[in-house]
Amino acid sequence: MADPIPAYIARAVPRPRESRAPWYINTAPTYAGVFLWIGFYQSIAQGTLSRASLSVCIAALALAACLSFGLYYYAPAMLGMKTGLPLYVVGSSTFGARGGYLLPGLLMGALQVGWYSVSTDLATSFLLKGLGLNSERGSVPFAIAAVAWAYAMAWFGAMGLRYVARVALIVNVIPLLMIVIVFLNTSRGYTAYVPPESHPWEAFLLLIQIVTGFFATAGAAGADFGMENRHEKDVRLGGVVGIVLAILFAGGLTLIAMAGAHATHPELASYNFDGLIGIIGGPLSRAIFILYAIASIPGACFCSFIIGNSFATMLPGIPRTTSTMAGVTVSIVLAVTGVASHLVPFFQIIGASFGPICGAMLADYLISGRKWAGPRQGINAAGYCAWAVGFIVGILPFLPIPDMWKHAAQPSAVYSAIAGFVVYWAVAKSLPYGQQRA
């Protein structure tokens, strides 16, 4: 006897094609906003530009941009466009109707808690620096500001999302202008930059890991963006402009500016973006810090909305406000204690968690003839095996293994996605249960 279709699938209504819009209205600017957020390029030069030349890092950035488009974004976006359905629903083909509760359902909500902590950490730190106050994690000013910021953004995300969405495109102009201003003030002399260490291959792979790990959840969310697209051309152009070109713009300008700053300011020790803002100095520097904090408002509101949407959809017995505030509280703890400030390890965890989801969805998409196979009964063994193996591959750098193997495991986000693809393909082809529809 077939399992009953879960409510989150039965209640899903496809987005009508007549209500969709061109790629330059939705997909491209929304994804570009993801990469213009300071969280993407704050630490992109750390451990990369310090160990390799600028040309090596730019080459790695370009490859990472192409991988983000093809390995993570394209299949979910095409599924969203062809069905008009969100990630939670189209994912029920890859992971099963019951399996979809956890993957990608609750996992997306849990990882958004982590993203919200990063957003809170960066916005609080930048705001305090702009105001000339103590921005050290764990300090009283930081704790007070983080609590106030996080709960306020959560409230706006729940109550005023329609208004936040209207100004999001305008607010995206702020980080775009800020990154250009920082570039113009710090990039002089970049051609003379020489990295203090020489480990180009390790730096090349780490930069790919940083970019793809950062993008993993946003890539899977391509299904939600794709359902707003009219046709395949929208999916392609929205991804090329909003992902590939945006990565090259934000990441490339940051790397060039960082190279110039270190070439002309040998006393500069930091490879984080806030170090570039700091060397500008004066009122302009403080204004940039404050404007970056303001620019993070739409992203924080959307993130809190996704937390509530994920938990409310998959755990309908818990009030939406309760689950959202519980997640936000965890985010505050992570921010105040300084855990959220370690961006590169966080990106590795994100890549390990969602890389195999994207790889499995790509395999499912191809096996099913480039269309949605529909929800599969129960838990799809192929999807869960793919995720389990991919996750283990993705966390190898954190395991107690020899350093030689840890270095070989990078870029773990890419390897985890490839592992998810290969395992899903193998299991789905060998187990008939993996092909049963609900």
C-alpha positions as CSV (number, residue, x, y, z in Angstrom):
1,M,0.0,0.0,0.0
2,A,1.4,3.4,-1.0
3,D,2.2,5.9,1.7
4,P,-0.1,8.9,1.9
5,I,1.4,12.0,0.3
6,P,2.6,14.4,3.1
7,A,0.8,17.7,3.5
8,Y,3.8,19.8,2.5
9,I,3.7,18.1,-1.0
10,A,-0.1,17.9,-1.3
11,R,-0.6,21.6,-0.5
12,A,2.0,22.7,-3.0
13,V,0.7,24.8,-5.9
14,P,2.9,25.3,-8.9
15,R,3.8,28.9,-9.8
16,P,1.8,29.8,-13.0
17,R,4.1,30.8,-15.9
18,E,2.1,33.9,-16.5
19,S,3.1,35.2,-13.1
20,R,6.8,34.7,-13.7
21,A,9.3,37.4,-14.7
22,P,12.5,37.8,-16.8
23,W,15.9,36.7,-15.3
24,Y,17.0,40.3,-14.8
25,I,14.1,41.0,-12.5
26,N,14.5,38.0,-10.1
27,T,17.3,35.4,-10.4
28,A,20.2,37.6,-11.4
29,P,19.8,40.5,-8.9
30,T,18.9,38.2,-6.1
31,Y,22.0,35.9,-6.6
32,A,24.2,39.0,-7.2
33,G,23.0,40.3,-3.8
34,V,24.2,37.0,-2.2
35,F,27.8,37.6,-3.5
36,L,27.8,41.3,-2.8
37,W,27.1,40.5,0.9
38,I,30.3,41.1,2.9
39,G,30.1,37.5,4.2
40,F,31.2,36.2,0.8
41,Y,34.4,38.2,0.5
42,Q,35.3,39.1,4.1
43,S,37.8,36.1,4.4
44,I,38.2,35.1,0.7
45,A,41.9,36.2,0.7
46,Q,42.7,34.5,4.0
47,G,44.9,31.5,3.3
48,T,44.7,32.0,-0.4
49,L,46.2,35.2,-1.5
50,S,48.7,34.9,1.3
51,R,50.1,31.7,-0.3
52,A,49.6,32.3,-4.0
53,S,50.0,34.9,-6.7
54,L,47.0,37.1,-7.7
55,S,46.8,35.3,-11.1
56,V,46.5,31.9,-9.4
57,C,43.8,33.1,-7.1
58,I,41.8,34.7,-10.0
59,A,42.1,31.5,-12.0
60,A,40.7,29.5,-9.0
61,L,37.9,32.1,-8.6
62,A,36.9,31.6,-12.3
63,L,36.8,27.8,-12.0
64,A,34.8,28.1,-8.7
65,A,32.3,30.3,-10.4
66,C,31.8,27.8,-13.2
67,L,31.5,24.9,-10.7
68,S,28.9,26.9,-8.7
69,F,26.8,27.3,-11.8
70,G,27.0,23.8,-13.2
71,L,27.4,21.5,-10.2
72,Y,25.2,23.3,-7.6
73,Y,22.7,25.6,-9.3
74,Y,21.7,24.4,-12.7
75,A,19.7,21.2,-12.0
76,P,17.7,22.6,-9.0
77,A,17.0,25.7,-11.0
78,M,15.8,23.7,-14.0
79,L,13.6,21.6,-11.8
80,G,12.1,24.7,-10.2
81,M,11.5,26.3,-13.6
82,K,9.9,23.1,-15.2
83,T,7.6,22.4,-12.2
84,G,7.0,25.7,-10.7
85,L,7.6,24.1,-7.3
86,P,10.0,25.0,-4.5
87,L,13.0,23.0,-3.2
88,Y,11.1,21.2,-0.5
89,V,8.8,19.6,-3.0
90,V,11.2,18.9,-5.9
91,G,13.6,17.4,-3.4
92,S,11.0,14.7,-2.6
93,S,12.0,13.0,-5.8
94,T,15.7,12.7,-4.7
95,F,15.1,11.9,-1.0
96,G,11.5,10.6,-0.9
97,A,8.3,12.1,0.3
98,R,9.0,11.2,4.0
99,G,12.8,11.6,3.5
100,G,12.2,15.2,2.4
101,Y,11.3,16.2,5.9
102,L,14.9,16.0,6.9
103,L,16.7,16.4,3.5
104,P,16.6,19.2,2.4
105,G,13.7,20.4,4.7
106,L,14.9,20.6,8.3
107,L,18.6,20.7,7.2
108,M,18.0,23.9,5.3
109,G,16.4,25.5,8.3
110,A,19.3,24.3,10.6
111,L,21.9,25.7,8.3
112,Q,20.1,29.0,8.0
113,V,20.5,29.3,11.8
114,G,24.3,29.2,11.1
115,W,24.0,31.7,8.3
116,Y,22.0,34.0,10.6
117,S,24.7,33.8,13.2
118,V,27.3,34.9,10.6
119,S,25.1,37.7,9.4
120,T,24.6,38.9,13.0
121,D,28.3,38.6,13.8
122,L,29.4,40.7,10.7
123,A,26.6,43.3,11.0
124,T,27.2,43.8,14.7
125,S,31.0,44.0,14.3
126,F,30.8,46.5,11.4
127,L,28.2,48.6,13.1
128,L,30.3,48.9,16.3
129,K,33.5,49.7,14.3
130,G,31.6,52.4,12.5
131,L,30.4,53.9,15.7
132,G,33.9,53.7,17.3
133,L,32.8,51.2,20.0
134,N,34.3,48.0,21.2
135,S,33.6,45.4,18.5
136,E,35.4,42.5,20.2
137,R,33.4,39.3,20.3
138,G,32.3,38.5,23.8
139,S,32.4,42.1,25.0
140,V,29.4,43.7,26.6
141,P,28.8,46.2,23.7
142,F,29.0,43.4,21.2
143,A,26.6,41.2,23.1
144,I,24.0,44.0,23.6
145,A,24.2,45.0,20.0
146,A,24.0,41.4,18.7
147,V,20.9,40.6,20.7
148,A,19.2,43.8,19.6
149,W,20.1,43.3,16.0
150,A,19.2,39.7,15.7
151,Y,15.8,39.9,17.4
152,A,14.9,43.1,15.4
153,M,15.8,41.5,12.1
154,A,13.9,38.4,13.0
155,W,10.8,40.5,13.8
156,F,11.1,42.5,10.5
157,G,11.6,39.2,8.6
158,A,8.4,37.8,10.1
159,M,6.2,41.0,10.0
160,G,7.6,43.1,7.2
161,L,9.1,40.8,4.6
162,R,7.0,42.3,1.8
163,Y,8.4,45.7,2.4
164,V,12.0,44.4,2.8
165,A,11.7,42.6,-0.6
166,R,10.7,45.8,-2.3
167,V,13.9,47.7,-1.1
168,A,16.3,44.7,-1.4
169,L,17.3,45.6,-5.0
170,I,18.0,49.2,-4.0
171,V,19.9,48.2,-0.9
172,N,22.1,45.9,-3.0
173,V,23.6,49.0,-4.6
174,I,25.2,49.9,-1.2
175,P,27.7,47.0,-1.0
176,L,28.3,47.3,-4.8
177,L,29.4,50.9,-4.3
178,M,31.3,50.2,-1.1
179,I,33.4,47.4,-2.7
180,V,34.2,49.7,-5.7
181,I,35.2,52.5,-3.3
182,V,37.4,50.2,-1.2
183,F,39.0,48.9,-4.5
184,L,39.7,52.4,-5.8
185,N,41.3,53.4,-2.5
186,T,43.5,50.2,-1.9
187,S,44.3,48.5,-5.2
188,R,47.2,50.7,-6.3
189,G,50.3,48.6,-6.7
190,Y,48.7,45.2,-7.0
191,T,51.0,44.3,-9.8
192,A,53.9,44.4,-7.4
193,Y,52.3,42.0,-4.9
194,V,54.4,38.9,-3.8
195,P,52.7,36.4,-1.5
196,P,54.6,35.9,1.8
197,E,54.3,32.1,1.4
198,S,54.5,29.9,-1.7
199,H,51.9,27.1,-1.7
200,P,50.0,27.9,-4.9
201,W,48.2,24.6,-5.3
202,E,46.9,24.5,-1.7
203,A,45.7,28.1,-2.1
204,F,44.1,27.3,-5.5
205,L,42.1,24.5,-4.0
206,L,41.2,26.3,-0.8
207,L,39.8,29.2,-2.8
208,I,37.6,26.9,-4.7
209,Q,36.5,25.4,-1.4
210,I,35.6,28.8,0.0
211,V,33.5,29.8,-2.9
212,T,31.6,26.5,-3.5
213,G,31.1,26.0,0.2
214,F,29.7,29.4,0.6
215,F,27.3,28.8,-2.4
216,A,26.1,25.3,-1.6
217,T,22.8,26.2,0.1
218,A,22.1,29.0,-2.3
219,G,22.7,26.6,-5.2
220,A,20.1,24.1,-3.9
221,A,17.8,27.1,-3.4
222,G,18.0,27.5,-7.2
223,A,14.8,25.5,-7.3
224,D,13.0,28.4,-5.5
225,F,14.6,30.9,-7.9
226,G,13.9,28.7,-10.9
227,M,10.2,28.6,-10.2
228,E,10.2,32.4,-10.8
229,N,11.7,31.9,-14.3
230,R,9.8,31.6,-17.5
231,H,12.1,29.3,-19.5
232,E,15.5,27.7,-19.8
233,K,17.1,30.9,-21.1
234,D,16.1,32.8,-18.0
235,V,17.7,30.0,-15.9
236,R,20.9,30.2,-17.9
237,L,21.2,34.0,-18.1
238,G,20.2,34.5,-14.5
239,G,22.8,32.1,-13.4
240,V,25.6,33.4,-15.6
241,V,25.1,37.0,-14.6
242,G,23.9,36.5,-10.9
243,I,26.4,33.8,-10.1
244,V,29.4,33.6,-12.4
245,L,29.9,37.3,-13.2
246,A,28.9,38.3,-9.6
247,I,31.6,35.9,-8.1
248,L,34.2,37.3,-10.5
249,F,33.2,40.9,-9.7
250,A,33.0,40.7,-5.9
251,G,35.7,38.2,-5.4
252,G,38.0,39.6,-8.1
253,L,37.9,43.2,-6.9
254,T,38.5,42.0,-3.3
255,L,41.6,39.9,-4.3
256,I,43.0,42.7,-6.4
257,A,42.4,45.3,-3.7
258,M,44.0,43.1,-1.1
259,A,47.1,42.5,-3.2
260,G,47.4,46.3,-3.7
261,A,47.0,47.0,0.0
262,H,49.6,44.5,1.0
263,A,52.1,45.7,-1.7
264,T,51.8,49.3,-0.6
265,H,51.3,48.7,3.2
266,P,53.7,46.0,4.2
267,E,52.7,46.6,7.9
268,L,49.2,45.3,7.1
269,A,48.8,41.8,8.7
270,S,45.2,41.1,8.0
271,Y,43.8,39.4,4.9
272,N,40.2,40.1,5.9
273,F,38.2,42.7,4.0
274,D,37.6,44.8,7.1
275,G,41.4,45.3,7.2
276,L,41.1,47.0,3.8
277,I,38.4,49.3,5.2
278,G,40.6,50.1,8.2
279,I,43.5,51.3,6.2
280,I,41.4,53.9,4.4
281,G,40.9,55.6,7.8
282,G,38.9,58.7,8.8
283,P,35.2,59.4,8.4
284,L,35.0,57.5,5.1
285,S,36.2,54.3,6.8
286,R,33.6,54.6,9.5
287,A,30.8,55.4,7.0
288,I,31.7,52.3,5.0
289,F,31.5,50.1,8.1
290,I,28.0,51.5,9.0
291,L,26.8,51.2,5.4
292,Y,27.9,47.6,5.2
293,A,25.8,46.9,8.3
294,I,22.8,48.6,6.8
295,A,23.3,46.6,3.6
296,S,23.0,43.3,5.5
297,I,19.4,44.1,6.7
298,P,17.5,42.5,3.7
299,G,19.7,39.3,3.9
300,A,19.2,39.0,7.6
301,C,15.4,39.4,7.2
302,F,15.2,36.9,4.4
303,C,17.4,34.4,6.4
304,S,15.1,34.6,9.4
305,F,12.1,34.1,7.1
306,I,13.6,31.0,5.7
307,I,14.3,29.6,9.2
308,G,10.7,30.1,10.1
309,N,9.4,28.8,6.7
310,S,11.5,25.6,6.9
311,F,10.6,24.7,10.5
312,A,6.9,25.7,10.1
313,T,6.6,23.6,6.9
314,M,8.3,20.5,8.3
315,L,7.3,20.8,12.0
316,P,3.7,22.3,11.7
317,G,3.0,21.4,15.3
318,I,5.4,24.0,16.6
319,P,4.2,27.6,16.3
320,R,6.2,29.5,13.6
321,T,7.2,32.3,16.0
322,T,8.5,29.9,18.6
323,S,10.7,27.9,16.1
324,T,12.0,31.1,14.5
325,M,13.0,32.7,17.8
326,A,14.5,29.5,19.1
327,G,16.7,29.4,16.0
328,V,17.6,33.1,16.3
329,T,18.6,32.6,19.9
330,V,21.0,29.9,18.9
331,S,22.4,32.2,16.3
332,I,23.0,34.9,18.9
333,V,24.9,32.5,21.1
334,L,27.1,31.5,18.1
335,A,27.8,35.2,17.2
336,V,28.5,36.4,20.8
337,T,30.9,33.6,21.6
338,G,32.8,34.2,18.4
339,V,32.0,30.8,16.8
340,A,30.3,32.5,13.8
341,S,33.4,34.6,13.0
342,H,35.3,31.6,11.7
343,L,34.0,31.8,8.2
344,V,36.2,29.3,6.3
345,P,35.4,26.3,8.5
346,F,31.8,27.3,8.4
347,F,31.8,27.3,4.6
348,Q,33.4,23.8,4.8
349,I,30.5,22.5,6.9
350,I,28.0,24.1,4.6
351,G,29.6,22.5,1.6
352,A,29.7,19.1,3.3
353,S,26.0,19.4,4.2
354,F,24.5,20.6,0.9
355,G,27.2,19.6,-1.6
356,P,25.9,16.0,-1.8
357,I,22.3,17.3,-1.9
358,C,23.1,19.2,-5.1
359,G,25.1,16.3,-6.5
360,A,22.3,13.9,-5.8
361,M,19.7,16.2,-7.4
362,L,21.8,16.6,-10.5
363,A,22.1,12.8,-10.8
364,D,18.3,12.4,-10.3
365,Y,17.6,15.1,-12.9
366,L,19.7,13.4,-15.5
367,I,18.5,9.8,-14.7
368,S,14.9,11.0,-15.0
369,G,15.4,12.4,-18.5
370,R,16.0,16.0,-17.4
371,K,12.5,16.3,-15.8
372,W,11.0,16.0,-12.3
373,A,10.2,12.3,-11.5
374,G,7.6,13.3,-8.9
375,P,7.7,12.5,-5.2
376,R,9.0,9.0,-4.4
377,Q,7.6,6.8,-1.7
378,G,8.9,7.0,1.9
379,I,12.6,7.5,2.1
380,N,14.6,7.2,-1.2
381,A,17.6,5.0,-0.3
382,A,19.6,6.4,-3.2
383,G,19.3,10.0,-1.9
384,Y,20.2,9.2,1.6
385,C,23.1,7.0,0.7
386,A,24.4,9.8,-1.6
387,W,24.1,12.3,1.2
388,A,25.7,10.1,3.8
389,V,28.8,9.3,1.7
390,G,29.0,12.9,0.4
391,F,28.9,14.3,3.9
392,I,31.7,12.1,5.1
393,V,33.8,13.1,2.2
394,G,33.0,16.8,2.9
395,I,34.1,16.6,6.6
396,L,37.4,14.8,6.0
397,P,39.3,18.0,6.7
398,F,37.8,18.0,10.2
399,L,38.6,14.4,11.0
400,P,41.7,13.2,12.9
401,I,43.6,12.1,9.8
402,P,47.1,12.9,8.6
403,D,47.6,16.4,7.2
404,M,48.6,15.0,3.9
405,W,45.1,13.5,3.5
406,K,43.4,16.7,4.8
407,H,45.1,18.7,2.1
408,A,44.2,16.0,-0.5
409,A,40.5,16.3,0.6
410,Q,40.2,19.9,-0.6
411,P,38.1,21.3,-2.2
412,S,35.9,19.1,0.0
413,A,32.7,20.8,-1.0
414,V,33.3,19.9,-4.7
415,Y,34.3,16.3,-3.8
416,S,31.2,15.9,-1.6
417,A,29.0,17.0,-4.5
418,I,30.7,14.6,-6.9
419,A,30.5,11.8,-4.3
420,G,26.7,12.5,-4.0
421,F,26.3,12.4,-7.7
422,V,28.2,9.1,-8.2
423,V,26.6,7.3,-5.2
424,Y,23.0,8.4,-6.2
425,W,23.6,7.3,-9.8
426,A,24.9,3.9,-8.7
427,V,22.2,3.2,-6.0
428,A,19.3,4.5,-8.1
429,K,20.3,2.2,-11.0
430,S,20.6,-0.8,-8.8
431,L,17.6,-0.5,-6.4
432,P,14.1,-0.5,-8.0
433,Y,12.7,1.0,-4.7
434,G,14.5,4.2,-5.5
435,Q,12.4,4.7,-8.6
436,Q,8.9,4.1,-7.0
437,R,6.7,7.1,-7.1
438,A,4.4,8.2,-4.3
